[in-house]
Amino acid sequence: MTRTSNAVHTGRLLLTPSDPWHCPDRAPLIAALAAGGFIGDPLSGPEAAFRVGPAFLELLAFTGCAVSIATEPSPGAPFCHVRIPPAARVPCLHHGRNTRAPRCGACRGRLSDWRAWIGEGVLDPTAILRCPSCGARQPLTQWDWKQQGGFARRLIQIEEIFPGEAVPTPALLALLTATHDCEWRYFYLQD
Ligand SMILES: [Zn+2]
């Protein structure tokens, strides 16, 4: 696969509980990911960031035929690592340049003016939106953002992964579910 080292963000893979209000504690999450070999040694910095662990390539399924990921930090170049940022107090919408209009859970119609809804301010995750197609009213968090965005309090971020380049294996999702007794979902963002 081709990687570029210019300023364009390749992308990241994000894992989060399917219920965006659910917020597993960070310490047991880090402990479980370390015990499972998904993350390795911490990287220096203000946030909880980690080198990839010895089982990283077993727990993520890369779709390319010749996987070569950079795992050593080097200035100005992307390298693969895992971040577990502090949790948000309420679910926040995470979106990027790859995010598309979410779909209505009732009729699958698209909320085509979603970027206007978001505007500049902080979104209220309890806000009710009326579907322009079918009239159904549902909280913003229940619109279907597919694998291009969504609401979350707790995130596991894997940098840098092009959207679709790697997917969590059933073993990784099972590890997370077993640790926190909740279902997890994943999506991709490009800054
Ligand atoms: Zn609808």
Boltz pocket constraint, residues with backbone or C-beta under 6 A from the ligand:
constraints:
  - pocket:
      binder: B
      contacts: [[A, 104], [A, 105], [A, 106], [A, 107], [A, 108], [A, 109], [A, 131], [A, 132], [A, 133], [A, 134], [A, 135], [A, 136]]
      max_distance: 6.0
